[in-house]
Amino acid sequence: MIKGLYETHVQVSNLENAIQFYTEVLGLEFAHKDETRPIAFLWIGKNKESMLGLWEQKENLQTRHFAFTADKEDILNYSVEFLKDKNLKPYNFLKDGIDKPMVFAWMPALAIYFNDPDGNQLEFISILEGNAKPELGVLSYEEWLKEN
C-alpha cells in the first residue's frame, strides 16, 4: 500500500526567508502559500511528486532532519562546492570537521549534511549499488570503494 513519502513539514522562524532559501538557494519549486495561516508548500523534484511544507513558528521552534535524494556523482563532485558557494557549511555524519560525503555502509548510501537558516539538518543522499555491510559503519567513499 505505501509507495513512498509524499510530504513532510518543517518549522521555520520566518516564512518569507524560508521560501527564499528553499527556492532560490536549493532550487525547489514554489507551489502554494496559504493566506489564512503561516504556511507554504514547495515541490521537491518533479511537480506533484513530493512536497515540503514550511510552517512559520515564532516561538519554540523545533528543528528537524530530512534528506533530499541526489545523484551519486553530484554528491561526490559538486555538493560541497555547491553548498559553500551558497554560504552553507557542509559536514559529514560524524561531524569531525571533514566536509566530504561519507558512506553509511548498512544501506549503503552516500551522504553530506548541511543546515538551513533555522538549524534544520538537511542532507543530500544517494543509495549506492552493492551489498550492505553494516559492520563497516560510517566511512569515506574511498574506503567504501576499497571494500567493494
SEDO-568582 format. One line per field, with one value per residue: residue in one letter; x negated, y, z of N, C-alpha, C, O in turn. Coordinates in Angstrom, 3 decimals, decimal comma. Example, Ala and Ser with C-alpha at 12.3 -4.5 7.8 and 13.67 -1.06 7.14 Angstrom:
// SEDO-568582
dokol <- [A	S] .
n_u <- [-13,190	-12,850] .
n_v <- [-5,690	-2,250] .
n_w <- [7,800	7,080] .
ca_u <- [-12,300	-13,670] .
ca_v <- [-4,500	-1,060] .
ca_w <- [7,800	7,140] .
c_u <- [-13,200	-12,900] .
c_v <- [-3,300	0,030] .
c_w <- [7,800	7,870] .
o_u <- [-14,236	-13,409] .
o_v <- [-3,319	1,138] .
o_w <- [8,465	8,039] .
//
This chain:
// SEDO-568582
dokol <- [M	I	K	G	L	Y	E	T	H	V	Q	V	S	N	L	E	N	A	I	Q	F	Y	T	E	V	L	G	L	E	F	A	H	K	D	E	T	R	P	I	A	F	L	W	I	G	K	N	K	E	S	M	L	G	L	W	E	Q	K	E	N	L	Q	T	R	H	F	A	F	T	A	D	K	E	D	I	L	N	Y	S	V	E	F	L	K	D	K	N	L	K	P	Y	N	F	L	K	D	G	I	D	K	P	M	V	F	A	W	M	P	A	L	A	I	Y	F	N	D	P	D	G	N	Q	L	E	F	I	S	I	L	E	G	N	A	K	P	E	L	G	V	L	S	Y	E	E	W	L	K	E	N] .
n_u <- [-0,814	-1,841	-3,828	-5,819	-7,222	-5,360	-5,075	-6,506	-6,859	-8,362	-9,450	-9,864	-11,405	-10,849	-8,709	-8,832	-11,607	-12,373	-11,033	-12,421	-15,033	-14,698	-13,735	-15,332	-17,990	-18,234	-16,718	-14,111	-10,708	-8,268	-5,020	-2,547	-1,133	0,498	2,921	4,361	3,099	-0,200	-1,853	-3,597	-4,010	-6,221	-7,389	-9,231	-11,658	-10,123	-7,105	-4,439	-5,276	-6,579	-6,494	-7,336	-6,424	-6,422	-6,230	-5,600	-6,873	-6,967	-7,847	-9,481	-10,674	-11,083	-13,593	-14,238	-15,149	-15,749	-16,130	-17,253	-17,011	-19,683	-21,861	-24,562	-27,016	-26,717	-26,705	-29,279	-30,998	-30,104	-28,475	-29,667	-31,072	-28,890	-27,287	-29,046	-29,370	-26,896	-27,055	-26,740	-27,477	-28,928	-28,881	-29,929	-28,329	-29,643	-30,476	-33,112	-34,685	-35,480	-34,573	-33,624	-31,576	-30,161	-29,871	-27,167	-27,425	-25,599	-23,412	-23,793	-24,679	-25,506	-26,249	-25,898	-25,759	-24,014	-22,869	-19,743	-18,773	-17,393	-18,408	-17,547	-18,411	-19,652	-20,070	-21,854	-21,426	-22,336	-21,513	-23,696	-25,026	-25,467	-26,112	-24,857	-26,939	-26,957	-28,786	-30,910	-30,251	-30,266	-31,947	-34,546	-34,006	-36,070	-37,214	-35,039	-34,965	-37,302	-36,536	-34,696] .
n_v <- [-1,192	1,383	3,518	5,366	8,392	11,258	13,882	16,199	18,290	21,281	23,377	26,891	30,049	32,408	32,808	33,961	34,315	31,633	30,539	31,863	30,819	28,000	27,965	29,759	29,238	26,401	25,496	24,435	24,174	26,662	26,099	26,777	29,268	29,602	31,883	32,178	31,146	30,756	29,221	27,537	25,748	23,653	22,178	19,193	17,973	16,600	18,238	17,804	15,303	15,029	16,855	19,729	21,217	24,396	25,707	28,574	29,365	31,220	31,029	28,658	26,961	23,912	22,029	19,908	16,922	16,001	14,357	14,965	13,226	12,639	12,570	10,280	11,078	13,856	14,398	13,516	15,083	17,711	18,677	19,708	22,007	23,380	23,869	25,431	27,618	28,728	29,790	27,933	25,492	22,524	19,254	16,062	13,004	12,243	14,592	15,543	17,598	17,248	17,943	16,210	13,938	10,996	7,400	5,422	2,340	0,365	0,672	0,448	3,958	7,199	10,316	13,811	16,520	19,539	22,668	24,438	27,965	28,075	26,074	23,512	20,212	19,237	17,029	15,624	12,700	9,536	6,373	3,664	1,282	-2,228	-4,522	-4,254	-3,513	-3,568	-3,873	-2,241	0,315	3,860	5,393	6,791	7,555	6,652	4,665	2,940	2,126	0,596	-1,578	-2,806] .
n_w <- [0,000	0,882	-1,016	-0,939	0,476	0,538	1,546	3,844	6,739	7,988	10,614	10,571	11,277	9,940	7,421	4,802	4,429	4,556	2,339	0,323	0,772	0,307	-2,318	-3,944	-3,138	-2,780	-4,909	-5,040	-6,186	-5,933	-4,710	-3,341	-1,215	1,776	2,557	4,865	7,033	8,453	6,325	3,708	0,628	-1,169	-4,175	-4,457	-6,514	-9,385	-10,364	-8,201	-7,291	-4,804	-1,686	0,289	3,265	4,730	7,830	9,602	12,709	15,414	18,071	20,252	18,333	16,719	15,539	12,709	10,855	7,519	4,327	1,008	-2,018	-4,256	-7,134	-7,161	-8,351	-8,375	-5,630	-4,929	-6,604	-6,692	-4,620	-2,191	-3,038	-4,180	-1,875	-0,298	-2,013	-1,702	0,762	2,806	5,277	4,676	6,139	7,456	8,583	10,914	11,973	12,184	11,346	8,769	5,507	3,559	1,654	3,183	3,597	4,539	5,496	6,115	4,474	1,437	1,411	0,167	1,624	2,470	4,758	5,808	7,190	7,324	7,412	9,862	11,390	10,867	10,052	7,066	4,265	1,543	-0,222	-1,629	-2,702	-2,875	-5,229	-4,677	-1,952	1,377	4,159	7,171	9,237	8,656	9,373	9,356	6,772	4,635	1,142	-0,477	1,139	1,181	-1,509	-1,629	-0,153	-1,694] .
ca_u <- [0,000	-2,696	-4,767	-6,870	-6,874	-4,932	-5,145	-6,949	-6,795	-9,451	-9,170	-10,795	-11,142	-10,366	-8,215	-9,344	-13,026	-12,469	-10,645	-13,553	-16,126	-14,420	-13,540	-16,454	-19,266	-18,211	-16,108	-12,788	-9,697	-7,171	-3,729	-1,374	-1,208	1,832	3,085	5,099	2,210	-1,590	-2,413	-3,807	-4,343	-7,181	-7,566	-10,572	-11,778	-9,080	-5,853	-3,442	-5,813	-6,723	-6,276	-7,833	-5,635	-7,152	-5,336	-6,230	-6,717	-7,724	-8,432	-9,668	-10,968	-11,639	-14,288	-14,037	-16,101	-15,232	-17,133	-16,886	-17,759	-20,521	-22,718	-25,851	-28,070	-26,522	-27,155	-30,736	-31,769	-29,514	-27,677	-30,419	-31,275	-27,564	-26,883	-29,943	-29,036	-25,649	-27,371	-26,296	-28,616	-28,713	-29,559	-29,553	-27,555	-30,477	-30,744	-34,515	-35,392	-35,736	-33,376	-33,452	-30,498	-30,500	-29,014	-26,532	-27,613	-24,458	-22,374	-24,754	-24,288	-26,455	-25,508	-26,530	-24,780	-24,112	-21,720	-19,051	-18,981	-16,773	-19,065	-17,070	-19,505	-19,298	-21,022	-21,788	-21,731	-22,200	-21,697	-24,769	-24,910	-26,267	-25,500	-25,052	-27,991	-26,791	-29,966	-31,856	-29,820	-30,281	-33,307	-34,682	-33,670	-37,278	-37,300	-33,956	-35,378	-38,302	-35,844	-33,745] .
ca_v <- [0,000	2,577	3,528	6,343	9,539	12,352	15,224	16,420	19,704	21,760	24,675	27,962	31,248	33,467	32,100	34,557	33,967	30,199	30,349	32,318	29,855	26,710	28,112	30,405	28,613	24,960	25,244	23,818	24,952	27,171	25,520	27,474	29,899	29,734	33,250	32,165	30,666	30,943	28,001	27,496	24,418	23,642	20,879	18,610	17,185	16,877	18,802	16,922	14,007	15,128	18,235	20,204	22,281	25,303	26,301	29,612	29,160	32,330	30,635	27,219	26,305	22,564	21,690	18,559	16,408	15,260	14,193	15,056	12,302	13,296	11,642	9,992	11,910	15,230	14,469	13,367	16,062	19,037	19,111	20,526	23,309	23,995	24,372	26,530	28,770	29,278	30,168	26,885	24,708	21,082	18,410	14,657	12,452	12,165	15,964	15,523	18,698	16,922	18,311	15,294	12,968	9,721	6,268	4,595	1,014	-0,519	0,835	1,532	5,251	8,298	11,471	15,019	17,267	20,987	23,198	25,596	29,118	27,867	24,977	22,194	19,444	18,745	16,036	15,082	11,279	8,683	4,951	3,104	-0,111	-3,134	-5,089	-3,589	-4,056	-2,800	-3,984	-1,179	1,568	5,047	5,516	7,635	6,895	5,960	3,429	2,076	1,537	-0,442	-2,728	-3,364] .
ca_w <- [0,000	0,908	-2,128	-0,712	1,313	-0,332	2,124	5,213	7,113	8,823	11,228	10,224	12,077	9,056	6,242	3,559	4,327	4,278	0,934	-0,477	0,912	-0,322	-3,765	-4,626	-2,793	-3,052	-6,209	-5,023	-6,906	-5,117	-5,096	-2,810	0,107	2,363	3,059	6,132	8,091	8,011	5,742	2,264	0,126	-2,264	-4,830	-4,447	-7,743	-10,373	-9,866	-7,588	-6,864	-3,349	-1,267	1,573	3,868	5,622	8,824	10,414	14,152	16,002	19,358	20,490	17,064	16,849	14,303	12,191	9,869	6,374	3,274	-0,400	-2,864	-5,257	-7,862	-6,521	-8,937	-7,900	-4,237	-4,904	-7,368	-6,804	-3,468	-1,232	-3,685	-4,284	-0,556	0,091	-2,859	-1,166	2,146	3,718	5,750	4,576	7,129	7,345	9,695	12,114	12,433	12,596	10,707	7,367	4,744	2,428	1,843	3,825	3,246	5,566	4,910	6,360	3,450	1,558	0,854	0,239	2,138	3,017	5,548	5,965	7,927	6,771	8,300	11,172	12,087	10,452	9,467	5,745	3,771	0,193	-0,077	-2,803	-2,427	-3,687	-5,650	-3,863	-0,758	2,664	5,018	8,405	10,098	8,309	9,993	8,505	6,269	3,450	-0,117	-0,920	1,925	0,711	-2,781	-1,343	0,439	-2,672] .
c_u <- [-0,864	-3,731	-5,919	-6,382	-6,548	-5,259	-5,731	-6,898	-7,965	-9,056	-10,274	-10,421	-10,567	-9,987	-8,801	-10,818	-13,208	-12,084	-11,809	-14,704	-15,854	-14,203	-14,794	-17,791	-19,273	-17,492	-14,782	-11,794	-8,577	-5,858	-2,558	-1,711	0,215	1,945	3,812	4,265	0,777	-2,241	-2,555	-4,238	-5,249	-7,242	-9,023	-10,675	-10,698	-7,810	-4,904	-3,958	-6,034	-6,780	-6,887	-6,930	-6,498	-6,143	-6,095	-5,864	-7,589	-8,424	-8,550	-9,849	-11,620	-12,274	-14,108	-15,187	-15,324	-16,275	-16,504	-17,671	-18,503	-21,327	-24,051	-26,943	-27,937	-27,004	-28,676	-31,469	-31,297	-28,922	-28,432	-30,635	-29,954	-27,159	-27,749	-29,659	-27,759	-25,806	-26,776	-27,500	-28,302	-29,460	-29,101	-28,840	-28,344	-30,748	-32,174	-35,347	-35,728	-34,453	-33,200	-32,288	-31,023	-29,499	-28,476	-26,535	-26,413	-23,397	-22,763	-24,244	-25,387	-25,702	-26,431	-25,426	-25,058	-22,867	-21,056	-19,231	-18,367	-17,391	-18,497	-18,208	-19,036	-20,415	-20,775	-22,217	-21,504	-22,455	-22,742	-24,446	-25,781	-25,516	-25,795	-26,147	-27,963	-28,001	-31,006	-31,471	-29,708	-31,723	-33,343	-34,312	-34,867	-37,457	-36,226	-34,358	-36,398	-37,653	-34,905	-34,404] .
c_v <- [1,265	2,459	4,504	7,423	10,710	13,724	15,180	17,920	20,036	23,126	25,663	29,215	32,393	32,830	32,658	34,230	32,497	29,894	30,732	31,316	28,585	26,813	28,654	29,736	27,135	24,585	24,507	24,748	25,372	26,592	26,381	28,093	30,108	31,124	33,297	31,676	30,721	29,647	28,157	26,086	24,544	22,245	20,468	17,731	17,585	17,357	17,692	15,535	13,955	16,596	18,495	21,330	23,087	25,971	27,344	29,397	30,208	31,952	29,121	26,428	24,946	22,171	20,213	18,169	15,745	15,287	14,332	13,998	13,103	12,224	11,486	10,925	13,370	15,378	14,426	14,574	17,500	19,552	20,036	21,926	24,074	24,621	25,546	27,790	29,463	29,716	29,209	26,031	23,220	20,352	16,976	14,209	12,450	13,533	16,091	16,614	18,450	17,173	17,464	14,351	11,665	8,661	5,624	3,179	0,101	-0,412	0,212	2,807	6,276	9,549	12,604	15,845	18,765	21,440	24,318	26,761	28,968	26,710	23,603	21,485	18,810	17,849	15,798	13,628	10,547	7,239	4,414	1,679	-0,963	-3,579	-4,257	-4,302	-3,296	-2,833	-2,904	0,173	2,700	5,267	6,406	6,839	6,102	4,638	2,436	1,373	0,421	-1,718	-3,416	-3,682] .
c_w <- [0,000	-0,202	-1,919	0,230	0,394	0,252	3,523	5,465	8,022	9,381	10,858	11,011	11,247	7,721	4,947	3,356	3,968	2,831	0,030	-0,416	0,105	-1,834	-4,451	-4,344	-3,181	-4,344	-6,199	-5,712	-5,961	-5,629	-4,639	-1,459	0,593	2,978	4,399	7,309	7,568	7,520	4,236	1,885	-1,089	-2,861	-4,727	-5,683	-8,724	-9,677	-9,415	-7,210	-5,362	-2,962	0,108	2,042	4,822	6,539	9,618	11,877	14,840	17,305	19,424	19,197	17,320	15,523	13,975	11,263	8,741	5,268	1,894	-1,166	-3,928	-5,985	-7,144	-7,042	-8,508	-6,463	-4,180	-5,482	-7,264	-5,504	-2,518	-1,795	-3,792	-2,954	-0,120	-0,722	-2,392	0,293	3,170	4,078	5,636	5,686	6,958	8,612	11,002	12,736	12,959	11,930	9,245	6,583	3,485	2,704	2,445	3,378	4,514	5,001	5,113	5,269	2,102	0,869	1,092	0,676	2,568	3,667	5,493	6,708	7,146	7,749	9,691	11,947	11,793	9,729	8,161	5,227	2,288	0,317	-1,391	-2,389	-3,402	-4,116	-4,738	-2,629	0,475	3,447	6,339	9,320	9,810	8,904	8,990	8,072	5,035	2,200	-0,634	-0,174	1,481	-0,588	-2,575	-0,832	-0,549	-3,987] .
o_u <- [-0,630	-4,421	-6,900	-5,255	-7,371	-5,675	-5,485	-6,894	-8,486	-8,409	-11,456	-9,259	-9,874	-10,855	-9,223	-11,236	-14,084	-12,735	-12,140	-15,292	-16,693	-14,461	-15,265	-18,643	-20,206	-17,643	-14,357	-12,015	-8,001	-5,604	-1,671	-2,465	1,036	1,139	3,877	4,689	0,567	-3,071	-1,748	-4,760	-5,068	-7,157	-9,930	-9,855	-10,392	-7,489	-4,613	-3,163	-5,715	-7,072	-6,947	-6,693	-7,226	-5,287	-7,115	-4,691	-8,814	-9,485	-7,821	-9,252	-12,599	-11,587	-13,858	-16,061	-14,360	-17,180	-15,385	-18,883	-18,007	-21,455	-24,592	-27,704	-28,945	-27,640	-29,294	-32,454	-31,999	-28,870	-27,884	-30,407	-29,906	-26,734	-27,232	-29,701	-27,562	-24,817	-26,363	-28,425	-27,499	-30,533	-28,039	-28,762	-27,770	-31,192	-32,417	-36,577	-36,209	-33,384	-32,691	-32,036	-32,176	-28,429	-29,226	-25,734	-26,231	-22,562	-21,959	-23,495	-26,102	-24,620	-27,574	-24,294	-26,165	-21,911	-21,710	-19,796	-18,780	-16,941	-18,918	-18,889	-18,145	-21,552	-19,631	-23,263	-20,607	-23,488	-22,679	-23,693	-26,716	-24,436	-26,853	-26,266	-28,841	-28,213	-31,893	-32,296	-29,135	-32,623	-32,305	-34,307	-34,702	-37,807	-36,477	-34,124	-36,360	-38,168	-34,381	-33,742] .
o_v <- [2,149	1,447	4,463	7,368	11,104	14,626	14,247	18,719	19,175	23,924	25,319	29,413	33,257	32,366	31,889	33,904	32,148	29,084	30,012	30,995	28,155	25,851	28,074	29,673	26,667	23,462	23,999	25,956	24,534	26,589	26,691	27,528	30,715	31,491	34,360	31,785	30,732	29,055	28,816	25,333	25,427	21,249	21,285	16,834	18,767	16,942	16,763	14,669	12,956	17,464	17,612	22,288	22,518	26,724	27,040	29,266	30,090	32,496	28,395	25,368	24,854	22,004	19,388	18,974	15,018	16,122	13,881	13,885	14,113	11,100	12,444	11,493	14,046	16,375	15,212	15,035	18,416	20,765	21,049	22,919	25,275	25,776	26,548	28,899	30,649	29,980	29,615	25,869	22,700	20,777	16,703	14,952	12,637	13,626	16,661	16,558	19,350	16,681	17,942	13,998	11,288	8,973	5,321	2,858	-0,849	-1,307	-0,604	2,753	6,222	9,823	12,388	15,868	19,203	20,676	25,052	26,562	29,669	26,398	22,621	22,080	17,960	17,909	15,774	13,343	10,885	6,925	4,677	0,968	-0,467	-3,080	-3,639	-5,526	-2,474	-1,905	-2,672	1,087	2,537	5,321	6,734	5,608	5,005	3,620	1,233	0,176	-0,591	-2,814	-4,493	-4,156] .
o_w <- [-0,824	-0,322	-2,661	0,723	-0,433	-0,475	4,287	4,529	8,731	8,702	10,836	11,365	11,784	6,981	4,084	2,245	3,176	2,171	-0,912	-1,449	-0,687	-2,559	-5,428	-5,230	-3,833	-4,826	-7,236	-5,805	-5,267	-6,833	-5,433	-0,666	-0,095	3,833	5,016	8,460	6,355	8,210	3,580	2,708	-1,928	-2,143	-4,888	-5,873	-8,878	-8,564	-10,168	-6,843	-4,718	-3,785	0,963	1,307	5,635	6,074	10,237	12,227	14,845	17,614	18,747	19,005	18,060	14,515	14,854	10,941	8,980	5,265	1,648	-0,982	-4,428	-5,500	-6,591	-6,260	-8,300	-6,119	-3,462	-4,907	-7,693	-5,301	-2,084	-1,103	-3,526	-2,914	0,375	-0,190	-2,657	0,977	4,256	3,282	6,410	6,115	6,398	9,591	12,075	13,880	14,023	11,949	8,557	6,945	2,471	3,857	2,239	2,856	5,442	4,123	4,352	5,140	1,651	-0,106	2,093	0,155	2,969	3,185	5,180	6,840	6,404	8,825	10,615	13,050	12,404	8,895	8,150	5,695	1,834	0,900	-2,163	-1,798	-4,603	-3,451	-4,109	-2,311	0,591	3,405	6,602	10,100	10,631	8,932	7,912	8,910	4,461	2,209	-1,168	-0,771	1,413	-0,751	-3,276	-1,054	-0,263	-4,910] .
//
